[in-house]
Amino acid sequence: MRTREELKEMLSCIDPATLSYSDWIAVGMALKEEGGSAADWEDWSARDGKRYHAGECARKWETFRGETETKVTGGTLFELACRSGWTPGGPGTALEWDSIIGDGPEQGVVVDVNWVEGQDVAEPKAWDPVCQITTYLKTLFDSTENVGYVTESYRDRETGRFMPAKGSCSRTAGELIEALDQCGGDIGKVLGDYNPECGAWIRFNPLDGQGVRNANVTDYRYALVESDSMDIPKQHEIIRRLELPVAVLVHSGRKSLHAIVRIDAKDYDEYRRRVDYLYGICEKNGLAIDKQNRNPSRLSRMPGIMRNGKKQFIVATNFGQKDFLAWQEWIEAVNDNLPDPESMADAWDNLPALAPPLIEGVLRQGHKMLLAGPSKAGKSFALIELAIAIAEGQRWFSWPCVKGKVLYVNLELDRASCLHRFRDVYEAKGLAPKNLRNIEIWNLRGKSAPMDKLAPKLIRRAKSKNYIAVILDPIYKVITGDENSADQMAQFCNQFDKVCTELSCAVIYCHHHSKGDQGGKKSMDRASGSGVFARDPDALIDIMELELNEDIVKQEENKAVCRKAAAYLDRRLEDWRDDVGQDDVLTARALLEYMAGKLPEDDYLAFTRETLPIVKERARRRTAWRIEGTLREFPRFDPLNLWFDYPVHLADDSGVLGDIRQGAPQGRPKNLGRRKNGNERQKDRRKGLESAYEIIKSFDENKPVTLKQMAEYTGATERTVRNHIREHDGFVITNHGEVIKKE
């Protein structure tokens, strides 16, 4: 539903004097459907002084019922306004929730209507009504299909126009052709006499013989394209240049051509979608369509008929693209905005400069990065740290960042929590907030939309901001489709490419791990959903928790107490370090004993009773993490070990985390006292092979899994994997090194 202000804005760009009667009616129907008023329509219509009649809008307004088959929506106003020069999303105008990037009026434009000169239409030299009608029937219908036609008419009392009666639908095309061949040129014997003032009509889709409504259509084969708002030669040229898949083109005997266009829809829903697409392309190319012709049961002009002294005749048959799908592909390829292939020989001595790094050794400017990790891993804090690092030109974890402006799109936290987190991270890092204007936050909790709808809004707001990076946190809030579907996730990730391209900035986003133990997987296989998430970004940064044993926890607790005690002594005793040996400075027990002997009892008790428990508890709550990466533009980096000390991540300078294996709890395993027997080890090998095969296969269902891939994934040699496969009765290895799973 569009706002009244938006409706008025679009109406202001449309001149009613330039519209056909059917378009004028469509504007009224669209206004009523979108919540406008009859007064709005009346005020706008009054701008056409020649045709305006006071009160006519109010009378017509009451007849608009909004039936499903003929419903006209705000999209009609949108198209008419765009055709008149209105620009959606211009200054002060927000794009709609259903706006899609790349779906503007320039898409599908083949013809510049300003340069259309016109292509003449010649009447047939020999007038043969029987041949005209039989050619029409043979082109559009099978011999057994029922045809609807009308020769009787009546004059409408309100408009004074001749209108078709219900007509006939009881005879097949074969029966009509046979009767016409035997009528001796008198088509009235077969079809009935018609009024030569208004001509006769025929339906272009086959019917069931029981009626002439949409429900009686048996095959949604054709649609009618008609425009009566421009000269016939110009209509003809546009239809030809658009390469519409025309089965029959008929001159109406008055001021329009009737193009019967191949649609070939499987059902009514597909017919509507295809006709909407067809009409949209015609409108964009200057062919103003009579939208009342959308229905598949619509009447068109019958060829071989005289109409007020003019002939209704066939101009041509079977031209343009062969069918609807071929035409649609042609339209979308004509101006796809894709670059032409270039020769490497031409670029060899003039290579373009690589995009400069945004995160040194990890990500280039204008590229994409995914941060993946389990729930509650501090991913949001990590991205906030990254936003601050870019804004201040500082390091993120261990990597230097280029200084610039960053947009943080907050999809999960409430506004207050998000803002407090930024301040908390600044303070925990001890950073002076010198460049806060380099950080902008878009708080969308409860207001976000799927990414294909959100992207155009983001681009519109960010177009002039010169962001060097856009961070989206998290993407599960904006995912469209099934995250396990490769094609749907490829379309989803394409939205990030559009943001990168339109804004010339990096896009950084985070996603969660799949369920289950991740320790045995490679970093690129841990993100939940399709493997597209691992393959699409230019940099994948994966974060995994390290399980700490009690010895490491106590060691870190000792370090924390020593740091706090030393800071406490620094504020109270100037020369205390001269009294304490280097080893004792690193031993909590020794420092506490020294404090007990040197400090006043109240100070010592305050430290041990109030400060010390907090320090120990915080040390025990610290979690350990390892970061691994899969990079497209840079060499792989060594794993980076971190502590998450709420609210920031700190590098493990001591190296204590370096020897911890991911996914394996530290300390004594429960089954250390018992070695696995041969059957258990074989069972583990079977599970490992099956898991590796399924994961590799999920990357691309159409490609075979190779022995080399299995070896690389499991970390074993090809010889070892081959031996394991031989003992597994579910796989075979071909002579080409392909691993095939038995059915």
N, C-alpha and C positions, 0 to 999 in steps of 0.2 A: 504494500500500500504506500503510495507516494503522498507527500504532504501537499496541502493546498498551495503553498508557496512554490513548490516545484512544478505543480501542474500549471500554475499561472505563468511561470518562467518559460516553460516549453510553449504554451499557447502564444505568448507574446512574440515568439519567433516565427509563428506560422501565419501566413496571410490567407484568410478564408477565401479571398477572391481567386486564388490560384488553384483551389481544390475542386475536384469533381463532386457531384452530388453524393456519391457513395462514400468518399473520404470525409465529407462534411458530417454525414450520419455517423461514420466510424468515430469521429472526434467526440460527438455527443455520447455515444455508447461507452467509449473509454473513460470519459469524465465521470459518468454515472458509476461505472465499475470501480473506479479509484476513489470514490467518495466526494467528487465534486458536486456542484449544484447546477440546476437548470439555468440559474441566473448567470453563472460563469459562462455557460455555453451561449446564452443570449447576448451577453456583453461582447463576447469575442465575435460572434456571428455578425453583429451590427457593423463591424468594420467593412463588410462587403455591402456597400450601399445599394448596388444594383439588384442583388438577389435577396437581400434581407427583408423578411416580412415579420412584423411584430407579432409575438404570440406563437409563431410556428414552432419555436424550440420547445416551449412548454407543452404543446400538443404532442410532439414527437417523443419528448422525454418520458411521457407516461406509457409509451408503447415498448420501451426498452425493458426486456424481462431478464436479460442475462442468461439465456439458455446455454447449456453446455456446448452445443455444437456450433453456436454462432457467437460465443462470447468474445468481446473485444476488450483488451486490457490497456494499461498504460504504455505497453510496448508500442502500440500504434502511435501515440503522441510522441514517444521517444524517436521513432523512425522519421515521422514527419518533421519534427523539430530539427533533427540532425540533417535531413535533406535540405532544410532551409537555412543551414549555417550555424545552428546551435551547437555548442561544444559541451558535452557532459563532463563533469569533473573540473570545470574551469574555475577561476578564482572565486572563492566563497561557495563553491558547490561541491558537496560530498558525494562520492560514488555510492551507489546502492549496495546493500549486502549481497545482492546477486550479481554484481558487476564482476566480470572476468577480464584479467589482463589479456590484451591482444584481441579483444572482441569489439574494438572501436569501429567507427564507420569506415575507416580505411581498409579494413579486412575484407577481401573479396571484391574489391573495386577493380574492374577490368576496363570500363568505359568512362571516359571523361565526357559527360553529356554536353559540355560546352563546345566540343569539337565534333559532335555528331552532325553530319551533313544530310544523311538520309539515303535510303536505298529504295528505288522505285518498285511499285507493285503493279504488274500489268494484268488486266482482265484477260480471261481466256478468249482466244480469237473465235473459236467455234463453241457456241453455247450448247452444252449437252447436260441438262439437269440429271438425267438418269445416271450418266457416267460419274457426275460429281458425287451423287449420294452413294452409289455402289462403291466407288473408290474409298470414300470415308468409312463405310461399313467394313469393307475388306481390310482396311488398314488397322482399325481399332478393335474389331471383335472377331471371336471365333464364330463359326457358323451356327453353333448350338446355343449361343448366349443371347439372352433376352435384351432387347434394345428399347429404351424409353425415348419417345419423341412427342412433339406437340405441334399441331397445326391450327387448333382452335384458339381464339384470343378474345379478350374483352377489354373495354376501356375503363380504367380506374377513375372513379368519380372525383377523387381528391386531386390527383396529379394530372389527369387527362391523358395519361400514357397508356398505350396498349400493353396488356399483360397476358402471359401465356396461361392457358387452362391446364388442368391436370394432365391431359394427354393419355397416351397408350403405352403399355409395357408388356403386352401379352405375346408379341411375336419375336421370333429369333432373327438374328442377322441373316441366316441362311434363307429363311422364309421370305424376308423382305427383299433380298437380292434376287431370288427367283421370281417374285412377283413383279419387281421393277423391270427385269429383263423381258417380261412378257406384256408390259403395259402399253407398248407402242409409243412411249414418250409422254404419256399422260400420268404423271406421278400422283395426281389427285385420286386416281382409281385405287392406288395402293395405300397412300398415307392420309388421304382426305384432303379436301380443298382448304387452302389457307388464305388469309386476308393479305393481298399484295401490298397493303399499306404498311404492315408490320412484319411480314415474313413468317418464318417457322423456326422451331427450335429442336434440338436433339441432345440427349444425355450421353456423355462420353465414356462412362463406366458401365459395365454390364449389371443387370438387375436380376432379381429372382422371379420376376413376373407377378409378384403379389402386391407391389406398390412402388412408389417413386421417392421414398425417403432414404436417408443415409443408411438406415437399418436394412434396406432392401438391396444395397450394393453387394455384389458377390465377389468382386475383385477390385482392390484399391490400386488400379493400374495407372490412371492418368489424373492430372490436375489442369485447371484452366488458368492461363495467364492472359489477362486482358487489361489494356490501359487505353483510356479515351481522352487523356489530358494532353496529348502531343500529336503532331502530324503523323499520319500513317507511315510515310517513308522513314521517319526517325524511329518509330516503334520497330519497324522491320529491321533497320540496321542494328539496333541494340539487341534484339532477339538473336540475330545472326552472330554478332560479335561476342555475345555471352555464350555461344555454343550450347544453348539450351537443347536438351534431348527431345526435340519436337517430333511427334508422330505425324500430326497434321496441323497445318497453319491455314486458318480460314479468314477470309475478309468478311466482316460483319455486314457489308452493304451500307455502312454508315461511316463512323469515324474511328473504328478500332479494328485491330486484328485479334483473332482468338487463337492462341497457341495451345494446342493440346499436348502437354508435356508428360513424358514418361516418369512415373513415380515408383511403380512396382513395390508398394508397401505390403508387408505381410499381414497387417491389421490396421484398424482405425487409428490407434495411438501412433504407430509409426507413420501413417499417412499424414497426420496432423504435424508431426515433427518435421517431416520432409517438406511439406508444403510451406510451413513457417520459414524454413531455411531457404527454400526457393524464392518466396516472396521477399524475404529480407535481402537476398542478393540482388534481385531485380530492383528493389527500391534504392539500394545503395548505388546502383548504376544508372539512376535517372528514369527508370521505367515505373511510373506511378501506378501501382496495382489496385484494381478494384477488389478489395478484401472480402466483399460479399460472395466472391466466387470460390472461397476456400472449400466448400462442402463437396464431397465426392459425388453426390447425386445432382450437382448443379447442371442447369441447362446451358447449352452453348448454341451458337447460330448454326443452323443446318445449311450445308452448301447445296447449290443447285436450285436456290430459291430467289425470287425477286422480292425486293423490299423497297417500297416507295420509288420504284423505277430504277433501283440499283441492284446489282447482282451480289448475292452471298455465294462466294466461290472459294475453291481450294487454291491457295497460293503455292504451296509446296508440301511434300510429305517426306518424312524420314531424313531429317538433317540434324546437324549438331552432333554432340557426343552420343555414343550408342545407348547409354542408359543413365539412370540417376547417379549411381555410385561413381561411374567413370566421370560424369560431369562434375560431381562434388570434388573428386580428387583433382580434376583439372583446375577448378576454381581456386582451391586452396594452394595449388602449386604455382599459379600464375604470378601471384605477388606474395610469396611466402617469406620474403625478406631474408632468405638464406644467401650467404655469400657464394659466389661462383668458385669452383675448384681453381687452385693456383699451382703453377709449376714450381717445384723445389729449386729448379735451375735459376728461376728468376729471383728467388729469395736468398739463395746461398750466400751471396756477397753483401746482402743487405738485410740481415736478420733483425727482426724487431726486438726491442729491449724487453727482457723479462720483467714482470711486475716485481717491484721491490718487496722485501719481506715486511710483514706486519709483526709476526712473532719470529724472531731470528731462528733459522734452522727448522722451523715448523710450518709456517703458513705465510703465503704471499698475500699482498693486498689484492682485493677483488676476488679471492678464492673462498672456498667453503671448508668449515671445520666442524666436526662432531665430537662432543665430549660424552662418552658413554660410561655408565657406572651403575652399581646397585642402588636401591632405594636408601635414603638417609646416608649417602656417602659424602654429603657436603658439596654436591655438584653445583647447587645454586650459589653457595659461598665461593666456589672456585670460579664461577663465571662473574660474580661480582668483583672478585679479586682481579680477574682479567680486565674487566671494564675500567677499574681504577688504574691498573698498570698501563693501559693504553692512554687513558686521560692524562696521567702524570708522566708518561714516558719512562716507566719503571720496569722492573723484571716481573714476569709471571712465572711462579715457581723458580726455575733457573734461567729462563729465556728472556733476553731483552726485548722490549716492545717499542714500536714506533709510536711517538706521541701524536694524538689526534682526537677528533671528536667521535663519541660512541653513543649509540642508541641502545638502551637495555629495555627489551620488550618483556615486561613482567606479566606472565599469564597465570601464575599460581598463587602468589602472596597478596594479602590485602595491602593497600597503599602504605599504611603506617608501618607494618612489619618490613616491607621492602626498603623504605627510606631509612629506618633504624638500622637495618643490616648494613647498608652502605656506610653509615657513620661508624658503626661498630668495627667494621673491617679497617677503615682508616685509622681509628684509634688503636686497634690491636697491632697494626703494623707500624705504628708510630710515624705515619706519614702526615706531612702538613698538607691540608686541602687547598693547594695553590690553584688548581685548575678544575674546580667544580663545574664551571660552565662548559667543560668538555664532556660532561655526562648529562644525558637526557634520558628520562625514564618514562616509558609509556605503560601505564598501569591498566591492564585489561582483564583483571580477574572478574569473572561473571559477565564480561562484555565481549569476549573473543568470538571469532568465527572460524570456520574451516579455512585452511591456509590459502586455498584458491580464491576465497572471497576476501581474506584479510590482506593478502599481498598487494592488491591495487590501492587499498586504503593506506597501507604502510608507505608505499612508493609515493603516493600523492603528498603525504605529510612530510616525507623525508627528502623530497626532490631538491630543495634548495638549502638543505642543512649542511651539506658537505661532510656527512659522516664518513669515517674511515672504516667503521665496523658497525654491524647490527647484530645484537645478541638476542636470541629467542630462547626463553626458559619457561617451561619445558615444551617439547613439541607434541607430547601426547595430548595436549589441550587443543591442538589445531590439526591433528592428523585427519585426512580424508580417506575413507575406504578401509580395507582390511590390511593391517600392518604386516600380515604374512603373505600378501599377494605381491609378487615382484612387479607386475605391470602397474598396479595401483600405486605402489610406493614409488615407482619411477616417476609417475605423473605428479605425485606429491612433492618429491624432491626437486622436480623441475621448477616449482615455484621459487625455490631458493636461488636457482640460476637466474630467474627473471629479476629478482631483487638485486642480485649481484650486478647484473648487466645494466639495469635501469639506474641504479644508484652509484655504480662504480665503487663498490665497497665490499668488504668481506662480510660473509654471513656465518655466524657461529651459533650452534644450537646444541642442545643436550637431549639424551634419550636414555632410557633405563635398560638394564640387563634383562635377559630372559630369566625365567625361573629355574631353580636348580643350581647344583654346584658348577661354578665357572672355572675352577682351578685347573682342570685338565684341558681347557679350550685355549686356542690362540686368541689374542686380543681382538682381532677383527670378527670373531665368531660369537662374541658375547652379547652384543646388542640384541634386544628383543625384536622379533619379527623377521621380515625378509632380509636376505643378504644384501639387498640394495643399500641398506643403511651403512654397510661396511664399504661397499664399492663406490658409492656416489661421492662422498666428500673428498677433498684434496688432502685433508689431514684428519685422521681418526685418533683421538686421544682417549685411551681407555684407562679407567681407574679401578683397581682391585684392592680389597681389604686384605691385610696380612694378619694372620692369627698369632697373637703374642703369648709366649709362655710366661709363667710366674717369675722366672729369673729376669727376663727382660723388663717386666712391669716393675719389679723391685729396683732394678738398675735405673730406670727412668724416674722412679719416685725419689731415689737417692739424689739424682742430678737436680731435680726440681727443688728439693729441700736445700741443697747446697747453694743453688743460685739465689733462692729467697733469703737464706740466712746470711750469705755474703753481702747482699744488698742492704740488709738490715744493719749489719755491722758497719758497713761503709758510712751509713748516716750517723752512727754514734761513736765510733772509735776510729781515729785517723790512722794509727799505725798498727792496727791489729794484724795485718798481713805479715808484718815482721816477726810476730810471735808464733805464727802458725805455719807449719811446713806445707809444701806443695801438695803432698799426698793427703794431708788432713783437710786442705781446702776442698778436696773432692770427695770427702767422706762425711756424710751427714752426722754420724754418731760423734765423730771427733769435733766437728764444728759446734754441735749442741753442747758438748761438755765444756768447750772453751767459752761459749756464751754464758753458761751457767756460772762460771767463775769470774767473768769480767763485767757482766751487766747487772744493774740493780734487779733485785728479785721480782719486782712488779713488772719490769720490762720483759724479763725472761719468761715469766709466767704468761704474760699477755701474748707473747710470740708463740709459745708452745701450745697454749690452750685455744687461742683464737685464730692465729694465722696458719699455724702448721697443719691442722686438720684440713683446711681448705686447700692448701698446696698439695697435700697427699691425695685428696679426693680428685682434684683436677688432673693430677699426673696419671691416676689410674683410669680416668675417663678418656684420656687421649687415645685415639685410634691410629693405626699405622696403615699406610696405603702405598701401593706401587703403581706408577704410571708407565704405560707402554704405548707405543705409537705405530701407526701404519701411515706412511707419508708418500705422496705422489711426486712432490717437487724437491725433496731433500733426502739425504741419506738417513737411514734409520738411526735413532739415538739409543743410547744405553738406557735401560730401565731407570726411572727416577723414583727414589723412595722418599716418602713424606710422612710427617705427623700431622694429623688434623687436631689442632688445639683450638677448640671453638673460640672465635669464629673464623680462624685462618688456617691455612696449610703452611707448614714449615718444613724446610728441607732437612733430611737426616744427615747432619754434618758428621756425626760420629761413625756412621757406617754400620751401626748395630743391626739395621734392618736388611742389610745386603744379603745375608745368608739365609733369610727366611724364605721358604718355598710357598708359593701361592696356593691357596686352597687346602693346605695340609696343616692341621692344628699342630702348634709347637709343643714340645714336651714328649712324654712317653706314650706311644700309641697303645690303645687298649689290647691289641692282638700281637704285641711285640714278642710275647713268649711262645707264639705258635706260628710256624711257617706254613704257608699255603701248600696244599698238596697239588699234584699234577693236574687233577681234574678242575680244581679251583682256578689254577693259573690259565688253563686252556679256556675256561669259561670267561675269564677276564679278557683274554685275547680276542675271543669271538665278539664280545660286547664292544671292545675297542674298534675292531674292524667295521662292524655294522654302524656304529656311531659316526666314524670317520667317513664312510661311504655316503651316508645319508646327508651329512652336512655339506660335503663337496658337491653332491648331486643337486642340492638345493640352490647352489649358486646359479646353475643354468641347466634346466631339465633336459634341454635338447643336446647337450654336449656329453660325450662319454667321460667317465671317471678313469684316470690313468694310474698306473702303478706308481709313477713318479709323484703324482699329487698325494696319493695315500701315504707314501714315505715321508714327504715333506710335512704333511699334516700331523702324523703320529710321532715324528721325530726319530724314526727308525730308518735303517738302510733299506734299499729296494730289495736286497736279498732276504732280509729278515721278514719284510712284509710279504714277499712271495711265499716264503715258507709257511707263514701264518695262514695265508689264503689257501694253500694246498691242504692244510688240515681242517679247513672250514668247508663244509659241503654246500654252502650257499652261494659261493662265488667261483668264477672261472676267470683266467687271464688269457686274452687272445695273443696271437703272434705279434700284434702291433703294440702290446703293452697296455691294452685297455682292460679294465676290471668290469666284469658284467655280473650283475646279481641274477641268480636263477629265479625263475618264476615258481 
